Amino acid sequence: MHSICVFCGSNTGAGGAYIEAARRLARAIAGRRLRLVYGGGSIGLMGVLGEAALTAGGHVIGVTPRRLLEKEVVHRGLTELHVVETMQERKALMAELSDGFISLPGGLGTLDELTEMLTWNQLGLHRKPSALLDVDGYFDSLAAFLDHAVAQRFITPQHRALLIVERDPEAVLDRLASAQLPEVSKWMDRKPV
């Protein structure tokens, strides 16, 4: 692995645990001499993440839609900044620049990015691992939903296992580096209804 993409909130969330987790992850990525790819924001957990990685001597690549650049919520001191036109282009470029994905706590944008990368894996559009850095059980309900989707036969157990969950930044990076991705069909029932 050479580059890790991190999805996270443009808000910092309630309490300092999310901020500290973003800092620890940024330092761990920089400490392993991996490039950090993220949304390029200067606010929220994105801002914390980018600044902490830069402070730790990391190579930090931001990818932002022009609209956010114009709103001045983009970090201006990054190693590289790529400006695209749409959110779809942003996700595609972030995926292209990255060897794996980690999601920190965030809102709808983070959930969208996480699930799109998992879906691309499920459909065979890429073979890159995805993980959650679970802070104080933030993702427990999401994990329970995915387990329920498996029980209801909407997701295969192998595709559910595509999502790595760890609570420690070093452990999540180790798991991404050693991930073995299954080649399993998305479809459980190939017969017409």
C-alpha positions in Angstrom: 0.0 0.0 0.0 1.2 3.5 -0.9 -1.9 5.7 -0.4 -4.8 5.5 2.1 -8.0 7.4 1.5 -9.8 8.6 4.6 -13.5 9.6 4.6 -14.7 11.6 7.6 -17.0 14.4 8.7 -16.8 18.1 7.9 -18.0 18.6 11.5 -16.0 17.4 14.6 -18.9 15.7 16.3 -19.8 15.7 20.0 -16.9 15.4 22.3 -13.1 15.2 21.8 -12.8 11.4 21.1 -13.5 11.9 17.4 -10.9 14.7 17.1 -8.3 12.6 18.9 -9.0 9.5 16.7 -8.5 11.7 13.5 -5.2 12.9 14.9 -4.0 9.4 15.8 -5.0 8.0 12.4 -3.2 10.9 10.6 0.0 10.3 12.6 -0.2 6.6 12.0 -0.6 7.1 8.2 2.3 9.6 8.1 4.4 7.4 10.4 4.2 4.6 7.9 5.1 6.9 5.1 1.8 6.4 3.4 0.1 9.2 1.4 -3.1 10.4 2.8 -5.9 11.1 0.3 -9.0 12.9 1.7 -11.6 15.4 0.8 -9.3 18.4 1.2 -11.4 20.2 3.9 -10.0 22.6 6.4 -12.9 22.2 8.8 -14.4 19.4 11.0 -12.6 16.1 11.2 -11.3 16.6 7.7 -9.4 19.7 8.8 -8.1 17.9 11.9 -7.0 14.9 9.8 -5.3 17.0 7.1 -3.5 19.3 9.5 -2.3 16.4 11.8 -0.9 14.5 8.9 1.0 17.6 7.6 2.3 18.3 11.1 3.6 14.7 11.3 5.5 15.2 8.0 3.0 13.3 5.8 2.2 13.7 2.1 -1.4 14.9 2.0 -3.6 14.9 -1.1 -6.9 16.7 -1.1 -9.6 16.2 -3.7 -12.4 18.8 -3.7 -15.3 19.9 -5.9 -14.8 23.5 -7.2 -18.0 24.5 -5.3 -16.3 23.8 -1.9 -13.2 25.6 -3.0 -15.3 28.7 -3.7 -16.8 28.5 -0.3 -13.3 28.6 1.2 -13.6 25.4 3.3 -10.6 23.8 1.6 -7.2 23.4 3.3 -4.7 25.7 1.4 -1.5 24.1 2.7 -1.8 20.6 1.3 1.0 18.7 -0.5 -1.4 18.3 -3.5 -4.9 19.7 -4.2 -7.0 18.3 -7.0 -10.1 20.4 -8.0 -12.9 18.5 -9.7 -16.4 19.6 -10.8 -18.7 17.1 -9.1 -18.9 15.0 -6.0 -19.0 11.9 -8.3 -15.7 13.0 -9.9 -14.3 13.5 -6.4 -15.1 10.0 -5.3 -13.7 8.5 -8.6 -10.4 10.4 -8.3 -10.0 9.6 -4.6 -10.5 5.9 -5.4 -8.0 6.1 -8.3 -5.4 7.7 -6.0 -5.8 5.2 -3.2 -5.0 1.6 -2.3 -7.5 1.3 0.5 -10.2 3.2 2.4 -10.8 4.1 6.1 -13.9 5.8 7.3 -13.9 7.9 10.5 -17.1 9.1 12.0 -19.1 11.4 9.8 -22.5 12.1 8.3 -24.3 11.4 5.1 -21.3 12.2 2.9 -19.1 9.8 4.7 -21.7 7.1 4.6 -22.1 7.7 0.8 -18.4 7.4 0.2 -18.0 4.3 2.3 -20.9 2.5 0.7 -19.9 3.4 -2.8 -16.4 2.0 -2.3 -17.9 -1.2 -0.8 -20.3 -1.4 -3.7 -17.5 -1.0 -6.3 -15.7 -3.9 -4.6 -18.8 -6.0 -4.5 -19.4 -5.4 -8.3 -15.7 -6.1 -9.1 -15.0 -2.5 -10.2 -12.0 -2.4 -8.0 -10.2 -4.6 -5.5 -9.3 -2.3 -2.6 -10.1 -2.9 1.0 -12.4 -0.7 3.2 -12.4 -0.2 6.9 -14.1 1.6 9.7 -12.1 3.2 12.5 -14.8 2.8 15.1 -14.6 5.5 17.8 -16.6 4.8 21.0 -19.1 2.5 19.1 -20.0 5.2 16.6 -20.5 2.5 13.9 -22.2 -0.2 16.0 -25.6 0.5 14.5 -24.2 0.4 10.9 -22.6 -3.0 11.7 -25.9 -4.2 13.1 -27.7 -3.1 9.9 -25.2 -4.9 7.7 -25.6 -8.1 9.8 -29.4 -7.8 9.4 -29.0 -7.4 5.6 -27.0 -10.6 5.6 -29.7 -12.4 7.7 -32.3 -11.1 5.2 -30.3 -12.3 2.2 -29.6 -8.9 0.7 -25.8 -9.1 1.3 -23.7 -12.2 1.2 -21.6 -13.0 4.3 -18.5 -12.7 2.1 -19.4 -9.2 1.0 -20.3 -8.3 4.6 -16.8 -9.4 5.5 -15.4 -6.8 3.1 -15.8 -4.2 5.7 -13.0 -4.3 8.3 -13.8 -2.8 11.7 -11.1 -1.8 14.2 -10.9 0.7 17.1 -7.1 1.3 16.9 -5.4 3.2 14.0 -2.4 0.9 13.8 -4.6 -2.2 13.8 -6.8 -0.8 11.0 -3.8 0.0 8.9 -2.4 -3.6 9.5 -5.7 -5.1 8.5 -6.0 -3.1 5.3 -2.4 -4.0 4.4 -3.1 -7.8 4.8 -6.7 -7.9 3.5 -7.7 -10.7 1.2 -10.7 -9.8 -0.9 -13.0 -12.6 -2.0 -14.3 -12.9 -5.6 -17.9 -13.8 -5.0 -20.9 -13.0 -7.1 -23.2 -10.2 -5.8 -26.2 -12.2 -6.8 -27.5 -15.0 -4.5 -30.5 -16.0 -6.6 -29.9 -16.1 -10.4 -33.3 -17.5 -11.2 -36.1 -15.1 -12.5 -38.9 -14.5 -10.0 
